[in-house]
Amino acid sequence: MPRNRERRTARAFEAIEPPSGAETVLGVIAVTALVVILGALSGSAVWLLGLLVFLPGTASALCTVRQTAFVAVWTTLVVTATVLAGHRAGQRWLDSVVMMLLTLALGATSVYACHRRLRREHDLLRLRSTAVVMQRHILRPLPIRTAGVRVDGVYEPVQEDRLVGGDVYDAVETLWGTRLLIGDVQGKGLAAVGTAFAVIGAFREAAHREPTLTALVAAMDSSVVLHNQYAERTGQDERFVTALVVAVDDGGGAEAVNCGHVPPYLLHDGAVTTPVLESGVPLGLAALTDEPAAVSRFPFPPGATLLLTTDGITETRAPDGTFYPLEERLAGRPPAPLGRTPRALYEDARAFAEDDGQHDDIAILTVRRTAGG
């Protein structure tokens, strides 16, 4: 699965694929022939100025610099030859010279514009690639296995024009069973990576040290607060993190602390239920309330699946503004093979949105007990 994810990510960051050399030549010849025929039928060189002279501009948006230069030179030669061939005795040369100079100027401008476009694309590609490498160092590849559970999932940190998603997740095996985290950092882009580092680092360290979930959440909140203090000193925005921390024990149950996050779903025997959890404030905002983090316990029997998501899927919208009905989709979905549910839901949500951009970064995890759990 990690290799598939890498291939998908690589495809997502490809720049505009230019046409081949043969396609460029054939396209230019076809357009030139069409324009010359129209010019001959109309008896006016205006067709050349109105149609052919802007061909390099089109090439600058689709082709490489070399291909654009070829189109510009070709256009200049064809326009020049046509103008000279159609020049009549006694006709003023000014109009013909202006047309040829205009063609030459537009060709040169198109080559320059193509160079600028490709440079911006390459800069953006490097920036996105760097962001993805950073994100991979933050998050562990899926699936994650511990002695008690197996965590499968799908996570697309980069979508559309966003560089890095704000979603985080992890699962660690501790003396007190498997502890899981899923969260969503406020905001997007590279600025959210620092907060994601802080949350993941605090979780991985405190999960092995703190015997209770409340102490674990308190350590994570302190980490976000300290990071925000640093961000304030450096002129960056302070951020909070919605998070759900779950502990799976060996007794057929689970505990959770909800810090303003999307509640989980429990899938068991064809039924979809939502465990009743007390919702607290997001990480980084604990000082705003006097209420301590509340631990909620719910059954998690063998054979059941715990579905953890971020709000990216619940806020996915169809073109008419309708939100994705996650619970209805879960209830109406036939049982899927182990590990296939997250990908199936993700594809269903994208199809629901019709890929019109009305969706956020999406993280979906499924947690199932293993034979040892």
DAJOKA-V130953 format. One record per residue. N is the residue number from 1. RES is the residue in one letter. PHI is phi as a letter, one per 30 degrees, with the letter a starting at -180 (* if undefined). OMEGA is omega in whole degrees, 0 to 359 (none if undefined). Layout:
N/RES/PHI/OMEGA
N/RES/PHI/OMEGA
This chain:
1/M/*/177
2/P/e/179
3/R/d/178
4/N/d/180
5/R/d/179
6/E/d/179
7/R/d/179
8/R/d/180
9/T/d/180
10/A/d/179
11/R/d/182
12/A/d/185
13/F/c/179
14/E/d/174
15/A/d/179
16/I/d/182
17/E/d/182
18/P/d/176
19/P/d/178
20/S/d/179
21/G/d/180
22/A/d/179
23/E/d/179
24/T/d/181
25/V/d/180
26/L/d/179
27/G/d/180
28/V/d/180
29/I/d/181
30/A/d/179
31/V/d/179
32/T/d/180
33/A/d/180
34/L/d/182
35/V/d/180
36/V/d/179
37/I/d/179
38/L/d/178
39/G/d/179
40/A/d/180
41/L/d/182
42/S/d/182
43/G/i/182
44/S/b/177
45/A/d/179
46/V/d/178
47/W/e/179
48/L/d/180
49/L/d/185
50/G/d/184
51/L/c/188
52/L/d/186
53/V/d/180
54/F/c/178
55/L/d/177
56/P/d/178
57/G/d/176
58/T/d/180
59/A/d/182
60/S/d/180
61/A/d/187
62/L/b/191
63/C/c/174
64/T/d/179
65/V/d/180
66/R/d/179
67/Q/d/179
68/T/d/177
69/A/d/177
70/F/d/180
71/V/d/181
72/A/d/179
73/V/d/179
74/W/e/182
75/T/d/179
76/T/d/180
77/L/d/181
78/V/d/180
79/V/d/180
80/T/d/180
81/A/d/181
82/T/d/180
83/V/d/180
84/L/d/180
85/A/d/182
86/G/c/181
87/H/d/182
88/R/c/178
89/A/d/180
90/G/i/180
91/Q/d/181
92/R/d/180
93/W/d/186
94/L/d/181
95/D/d/181
96/S/d/179
97/V/d/179
98/V/d/180
99/M/d/180
100/M/d/178
101/L/d/178
102/L/d/178
103/T/d/179
104/L/d/181
105/A/d/179
106/L/d/177
107/G/d/179
108/A/d/178
109/T/d/180
110/S/d/178
111/V/d/179
112/Y/d/180
113/A/d/178
114/C/d/178
115/H/d/179
116/R/d/180
117/R/d/182
118/L/d/178
119/R/d/177
120/R/d/179
121/E/d/180
122/H/d/177
123/D/d/179
124/L/d/179
125/L/d/178
126/R/d/180
127/L/d/180
128/R/d/179
129/S/d/177
130/T/d/180
131/A/d/181
132/V/d/178
133/V/d/177
134/M/d/181
135/Q/d/179
136/R/d/177
137/H/d/177
138/I/d/189
139/L/c/178
140/R/d/178
141/P/d/179
142/L/c/2
143/P/d/176
144/I/c/181
145/R/c/170
146/T/b/179
147/A/d/185
148/G/c/186
149/V/b/171
150/R/b/181
151/V/c/173
152/D/c/179
153/G/l/175
154/V/b/180
155/Y/b/179
156/E/c/184
157/P/d/184
158/V/b/178
159/Q/b/177
160/E/h/183
161/D/c/179
162/R/d/182
163/L/c/183
164/V/b/176
165/G/d/181
166/G/c/183
167/D/d/177
168/V/b/177
169/Y/a/174
170/D/a/175
171/A/b/181
172/V/b/177
173/E/c/184
174/T/b/176
175/L/d/183
176/W/c/180
177/G/j/180
178/T/d/178
179/R/c/185
180/L/b/178
181/L/b/166
182/I/b/184
183/G/a/182
184/D/b/179
185/V/d/178
186/Q/d/179
187/G/i/182
188/K/b/174
189/G/i/184
190/L/d/180
191/A/d/180
192/A/d/183
193/V/d/180
194/G/d/178
195/T/d/178
196/A/d/176
197/F/e/182
198/A/d/182
199/V/d/181
200/I/d/180
201/G/d/180
202/A/d/180
203/F/d/183
204/R/d/180
205/E/d/184
206/A/d/181
207/A/d/179
208/H/d/185
209/R/c/187
210/E/c/182
211/P/d/182
212/T/c/178
213/L/d/179
214/T/d/178
215/A/d/178
216/L/d/180
217/V/d/178
218/A/d/178
219/A/d/178
220/M/d/178
221/D/d/179
222/S/d/179
223/S/d/179
224/V/d/179
225/V/d/179
226/L/d/178
227/H/d/179
228/N/d/177
229/Q/d/176
230/Y/d/180
231/A/d/180
232/E/d/180
233/R/d/181
234/T/c/176
235/G/i/178
236/Q/c/180
237/D/d/172
238/E/d/184
239/R/b/171
240/F/c/184
241/V/b/169
242/T/d/185
243/A/a/173
244/L/b/180
245/V/c/185
246/V/b/175
247/A/b/180
248/V/c/181
249/D/c/182
250/D/c/185
251/G/c/179
252/G/i/179
253/G/b/179
254/A/a/175
255/E/c/181
256/A/b/170
257/V/b/182
258/N/c/179
259/C/c/177
260/G/i/185
261/H/c/176
262/V/d/181
263/P/d/180
264/P/d/174
265/Y/b/178
266/L/c/180
267/L/c/183
268/H/a/178
269/D/h/177
270/G/i/181
271/A/c/178
272/V/c/179
273/T/b/177
274/T/c/178
275/P/e/180
276/V/d/181
277/L/b/173
278/E/d/183
279/S/c/178
280/G/c/181
281/V/d/178
282/P/d/177
283/L/d/183
284/G/j/182
285/L/b/183
286/A/d/181
287/A/d/181
288/L/d/181
289/T/b/177
290/D/c/182
291/E/d/178
292/P/d/177
293/A/d/184
294/A/c/177
295/V/c/178
296/S/c/180
297/R/c/179
298/F/b/180
299/P/d/176
300/F/b/188
301/P/d/175
302/P/e/182
303/G/j/179
304/A/d/178
305/T/b/176
306/L/c/182
307/L/c/178
308/L/c/182
309/T/b/167
310/T/c/185
311/D/d/178
312/G/d/182
313/I/d/180
314/T/d/179
315/E/c/174
316/T/d/184
317/R/b/172
318/A/d/179
319/P/e/179
320/D/d/178
321/G/j/180
322/T/d/180
323/F/d/181
324/Y/d/182
325/P/d/187
326/L/e/184
327/E/d/178
328/E/d/179
329/R/d/179
330/L/d/181
331/A/d/183
332/G/c/183
333/R/c/177
334/P/d/179
335/P/e/182
336/A/c/175
337/P/e/182
338/L/e/177
339/G/i/183
340/R/d/184
341/T/e/181
342/P/e/181
343/R/d/179
344/A/d/179
345/L/d/180
346/Y/d/180
347/E/d/179
348/D/d/179
349/A/d/178
350/R/d/177
351/A/d/179
352/F/d/180
353/A/d/181
354/E/h/176
355/D/h/181
356/D/c/178
357/G/i/181
358/Q/d/178
359/H/a/181
360/D/c/173
361/D/d/187
362/I/b/172
363/A/b/180
364/I/b/179
365/L/b/170
366/T/c/181
367/V/c/179
368/R/b/177
369/R/d/174
370/T/c/181
371/A/e/180
372/G/d/182
373/G/c/none
